[in-house]
């Protein structure tokens, strides 16, 4: 039995196998990059929310009613300015 013709077939099969492995690696790299980007975005959102919570805690603990009144006064002033510009 002559195994000579099987050598090119095995080489082609190995080449296809390496090609499939390379493609899967590229797909995994893309998935990993997306996950990293999403994690960075979620980290930024978390930090922003933590800042907002700190501000709210400060409002509640530092004479919250006075601070809330000052914030409302600023909002009212901004609303009035916006109306006068129109």
Backbone as JSON Lines, residues from 0, in Angstrom:
{"i":0,"aa":"X","n":[0.85,-1.18,0.0],"ca":[0.0,0.0,0.0],"c":[0.89,1.23,0.0]}
{"i":1,"aa":"X","n":[0.6,2.13,-0.93],"ca":[1.41,3.34,-1.1],"c":[0.75,4.51,-0.37]}
{"i":2,"aa":"X","n":[1.47,5.11,0.59],"ca":[0.92,6.23,1.38],"c":[1.31,7.59,0.82]}
{"i":3,"aa":"X","n":[1.98,7.6,-0.3],"ca":[2.43,8.85,-0.93],"c":[1.31,9.86,-1.18]}
{"i":4,"aa":"X","n":[0.18,9.46,-1.71],"ca":[-0.89,10.43,-1.97],"c":[-1.52,11.01,-0.69]}
{"i":5,"aa":"X","n":[-1.34,10.32,0.44],"ca":[-1.92,10.82,1.68],"c":[-1.15,12.01,2.26]}
{"i":6,"aa":"X","n":[0.12,12.16,1.89],"ca":[0.94,13.25,2.43],"c":[0.37,14.62,2.04]}
{"i":7,"aa":"X","n":[0.07,14.87,0.77],"ca":[-0.51,16.18,0.43],"c":[-1.88,16.4,1.08]}
{"i":8,"aa":"X","n":[-2.65,15.32,1.17],"ca":[-3.97,15.45,1.8],"c":[-3.81,15.82,3.27]}
{"i":9,"aa":"X","n":[-2.85,15.21,3.97],"ca":[-2.59,15.53,5.37],"c":[-2.09,16.96,5.51]}
{"i":10,"aa":"X","n":[-1.25,17.4,4.58],"ca":[-0.73,18.77,4.62],"c":[-1.86,19.78,4.42]}
{"i":11,"aa":"X","n":[-2.74,19.51,3.49],"ca":[-3.88,20.41,3.26],"c":[-4.78,20.44,4.49]}
{"i":12,"aa":"X","n":[-5.02,19.26,5.07],"ca":[-5.85,19.19,6.28],"c":[-5.22,19.97,7.43]}
{"i":13,"aa":"X","n":[-3.9,19.84,7.59],"ca":[-3.21,20.58,8.65],"c":[-3.28,22.09,8.4]}
{"i":14,"aa":"X","n":[-3.12,22.47,7.15],"ca":[-3.21,23.9,6.8],"c":[-4.58,24.47,7.11]}
{"i":15,"aa":"X","n":[-5.62,23.72,6.76],"ca":[-6.99,24.15,7.07],"c":[-7.2,24.24,8.58]}
{"i":16,"aa":"X","n":[-6.65,23.25,9.29],"ca":[-6.78,23.27,10.75],"c":[-6.13,24.5,11.36]}
{"i":17,"aa":"X","n":[-4.92,24.83,10.9],"ca":[-4.24,26.03,11.42],"c":[-5.0,27.3,11.03]}
{"i":18,"aa":"X","n":[-5.59,27.29,9.85],"ca":[-6.38,28.45,9.44],"c":[-7.6,28.64,10.33]}
{"i":19,"aa":"X","n":[-8.27,27.56,10.65],"ca":[-9.44,27.63,11.53],"c":[-9.02,28.1,12.92]}
{"i":20,"aa":"X","n":[-7.9,27.58,13.41],"ca":[-7.4,28.0,14.73],"c":[-7.08,29.49,14.72]}
{"i":21,"aa":"X","n":[-6.44,29.96,13.64],"ca":[-6.13,31.39,13.53],"c":[-7.38,32.26,13.52]}
{"i":22,"aa":"X","n":[-8.4,31.8,12.8],"ca":[-9.67,32.53,12.74],"c":[-10.32,32.6,14.12]}
{"i":23,"aa":"X","n":[-10.33,31.48,14.82],"ca":[-10.91,31.46,16.17],"c":[-10.15,32.39,17.1]}
{"i":24,"aa":"X","n":[-8.82,32.44,16.96],"ca":[-8.01,33.33,17.79],"c":[-8.37,34.79,17.54]}
{"i":25,"aa":"X","n":[-8.53,35.14,16.26],"ca":[-8.93,36.51,15.93],"c":[-10.3,36.84,16.5]}
{"i":26,"aa":"X","n":[-11.23,35.89,16.42],"ca":[-12.57,36.11,16.98],"c":[-12.5,36.31,18.49]}
{"i":27,"aa":"X","n":[-11.69,35.51,19.17],"ca":[-11.53,35.67,20.62],"c":[-10.88,37.0,20.97]}
{"i":28,"aa":"X","n":[-9.93,37.45,20.16],"ca":[-9.3,38.75,20.39],"c":[-10.33,39.87,20.29]}
{"i":29,"aa":"X","n":[-11.21,39.78,19.3],"ca":[-12.26,40.79,19.13],"c":[-13.2,40.79,20.33]}
{"i":30,"aa":"X","n":[-13.6,39.6,20.77],"ca":[-14.49,39.49,21.93],"c":[-13.8,40.07,23.17]}
{"i":31,"aa":"X","n":[-12.53,39.75,23.34],"ca":[-11.79,40.26,24.51],"c":[-11.68,41.77,24.46]}
{"i":32,"aa":"X","n":[-11.43,42.33,23.28],"ca":[-11.32,43.79,23.14],"c":[-12.65,44.46,23.47]}
{"i":33,"aa":"X","n":[-13.76,43.88,22.98],"ca":[-15.09,44.43,23.3],"c":[-15.36,44.38,24.8]}
{"i":34,"aa":"X","n":[-15.01,43.25,25.42],"ca":[-15.23,43.11,26.86],"c":[-14.4,44.14,27.63]}
{"i":35,"aa":"X","n":[-13.18,44.38,27.2],"ca":[-12.32,45.37,27.85],"c":[-12.91,46.77,27.7]}
{"i":36,"aa":"X","n":[-13.39,47.07,26.5],"ca":[-14.01,48.38,26.27],"c":[-15.26,48.57,27.12]}
{"i":37,"aa":"X","n":[-16.08,47.53,27.19],"ca":[-17.3,47.6,28.0],"c":[-16.97,47.75,29.47]}
{"i":38,"aa":"X","n":[-15.94,47.04,29.93],"ca":[-15.53,47.15,31.33],"c":[-15.05,48.56,31.64]}
{"i":39,"aa":"X","n":[-14.3,49.16,30.73],"ca":[-13.82,50.53,30.94],"c":[-14.99,51.5,30.98]}
{"i":40,"aa":"X","n":[-15.96,51.3,30.09],"ca":[-17.14,52.16,30.08],"c":[-17.93,52.02,31.37]}
{"i":41,"aa":"X","n":[-18.13,50.79,31.8],"ca":[-18.88,50.56,33.04],"c":[-18.13,51.11,34.25]}
{"i":42,"aa":"X","n":[-16.79,51.03,34.22],"ca":[-15.99,51.58,35.31],"c":[-16.16,53.1,35.38]}
{"i":43,"aa":"X","n":[-16.17,53.75,34.21],"ca":[-16.37,55.2,34.17],"c":[-17.76,55.57,34.68]}
{"i":44,"aa":"X","n":[-18.77,54.81,34.28],"ca":[-20.13,55.08,34.76],"c":[-20.21,54.88,36.27]}
{"i":45,"aa":"X","n":[-19.56,53.85,36.77],"ca":[-19.56,53.58,38.21],"c":[-18.9,54.73,38.96]}
{"i":46,"aa":"X","n":[-17.79,55.22,38.46],"ca":[-17.11,56.33,39.12],"c":[-17.98,57.58,39.12]}
{"i":47,"aa":"X","n":[-18.67,57.82,38.02],"ca":[-19.56,58.99,37.95],"c":[-20.7,58.85,38.96]}
{"i":48,"aa":"X","n":[-21.27,57.66,39.05],"ca":[-22.34,57.44,40.02],"c":[-21.84,57.58,41.46]}
{"i":49,"aa":"X","n":[-20.61,57.11,41.71],"ca":[-20.04,57.25,43.05],"c":[-19.86,58.72,43.41]}
{"i":50,"aa":"X","n":[-19.44,59.53,42.43],"ca":[-19.31,60.97,42.67],"c":[-20.67,61.58,43.02]}
{"i":51,"aa":"X","n":[-21.68,61.19,42.27],"ca":[-23.01,61.73,42.51],"c":[-23.54,61.33,43.88]}
{"i":52,"aa":"X","n":[-23.26,60.07,44.27],"ca":[-23.71,59.6,45.59],"c":[-22.99,60.4,46.68]}
{"i":53,"aa":"X","n":[-21.69,60.67,46.49],"ca":[-20.96,61.46,47.48],"c":[-21.59,62.84,47.63]}
{"i":54,"aa":"X","n":[-21.97,63.45,46.52],"ca":[-22.62,64.76,46.57],"c":[-23.94,64.66,47.32]}
{"i":55,"aa":"X","n":[-24.71,63.64,47.01],"ca":[-25.99,63.47,47.69],"c":[-25.8,63.23,49.18]}
{"i":56,"aa":"X","n":[-24.8,62.43,49.54],"ca":[-24.52,62.21,50.96],"c":[-24.13,63.51,51.64]}
{"i":57,"aa":"X","n":[-23.38,64.32,50.95],"ca":[-22.97,65.61,51.51],"c":[-24.2,66.5,51.72]}
{"i":58,"aa":"X","n":[-25.09,66.48,50.75],"ca":[-26.31,67.29,50.87],"c":[-27.12,66.83,52.08]}
{"i":59,"aa":"X","n":[-27.24,65.55,52.26],"ca":[-28.04,65.0,53.35],"c":[-27.4,65.29,54.7]}
{"i":60,"aa":"X","n":[-26.09,65.16,54.79],"ca":[-25.43,65.29,56.09],"c":[-25.06,66.72,56.45]}
{"i":61,"aa":"X","n":[-24.87,67.59,55.5],"ca":[-24.44,68.97,55.76],"c":[-25.61,69.93,55.63]}
{"i":62,"aa":"X","n":[-26.47,69.97,56.65],"ca":[-27.64,70.84,56.59],"c":[-28.32,70.72,55.24]}
{"i":63,"aa":"X","n":[-28.76,69.54,54.96],"ca":[-29.31,69.22,53.66],"c":[-30.41,70.13,53.19]}
{"i":64,"aa":"X","n":[-31.21,70.61,54.08],"ca":[-32.33,71.46,53.67],"c":[-31.82,72.79,53.14]}
{"i":65,"aa":"X","n":[-30.83,73.36,53.79],"ca":[-30.28,74.63,53.31],"c":[-29.62,74.45,51.95]}
{"i":66,"aa":"X","n":[-28.86,73.37,51.81],"ca":[-28.18,73.12,50.54],"c":[-29.2,72.86,49.44]}
{"i":67,"aa":"X","n":[-30.21,72.1,49.74],"ca":[-31.26,71.83,48.75],"c":[-31.94,73.13,48.32]}
{"i":68,"aa":"X","n":[-32.17,74.01,49.27],"ca":[-32.79,75.29,48.94],"c":[-31.86,76.11,48.04]}
{"i":69,"aa":"X","n":[-30.57,76.06,48.31],"ca":[-29.62,76.78,47.46],"c":[-29.6,76.2,46.05]}
{"i":70,"aa":"X","n":[-29.66,74.89,45.95],"ca":[-29.69,74.25,44.63],"c":[-30.94,74.66,43.87]}
{"i":71,"aa":"X","n":[-32.07,74.64,44.54],"ca":[-33.32,75.05,43.88],"c":[-33.26,76.51,43.46]}
{"i":72,"aa":"X","n":[-32.65,77.37,44.29],"ca":[-32.52,78.78,43.92],"c":[-31.65,78.91,42.66]}
{"i":73,"aa":"X","n":[-30.59,78.13,42.57],"ca":[-29.75,78.17,41.37],"c":[-30.52,77.68,40.14]}
{"i":74,"aa":"X","n":[-31.29,76.64,40.32],"ca":[-32.09,76.14,39.18],"c":[-33.1,77.18,38.73]}
{"i":75,"aa":"X","n":[-33.74,77.82,39.71],"ca":[-34.72,78.85,39.36],"c":[-34.05,79.99,38.6]}
{"i":76,"aa":"X","n":[-32.86,80.38,39.06],"ca":[-32.15,81.47,38.41],"c":[-31.76,81.07,36.98]}
{"i":77,"aa":"X","n":[-31.32,79.82,36.8],"ca":[-30.97,79.34,35.45],"c":[-32.21,79.3,34.56]}
{"i":78,"aa":"X","n":[-33.34,78.91,35.11],"ca":[-34.58,78.87,34.34],"c":[-34.98,80.27,33.9]}
{"i":79,"aa":"X","n":[-34.86,81.22,34.83],"ca":[-35.21,82.6,34.5],"c":[-34.28,83.16,33.43]}
{"i":80,"aa":"X","n":[-32.99,82.83,33.52],"ca":[-32.05,83.31,32.52],"c":[-32.34,82.71,31.17]}
{"i":81,"aa":"X","n":[-32.72,81.45,31.15],"ca":[-33.05,80.79,29.89],"c":[-34.28,81.41,29.27]}
{"i":82,"aa":"X","n":[-35.24,81.78,30.1],"ca":[-36.46,82.41,29.58],"c":[-36.18,83.8,29.03]}
{"i":83,"aa":"X","n":[-35.3,84.54,29.68],"ca":[-35.01,85.9,29.22],"c":[-34.22,85.89,27.93]}
{"i":84,"aa":"X","n":[-33.45,84.82,27.69],"ca":[-32.67,84.72,26.44],"c":[-33.56,84.44,25.24]}
{"i":85,"aa":"X","n":[-34.69,83.83,25.48],"ca":[-35.59,83.48,24.37],"c":[-36.32,84.68,23.96]}
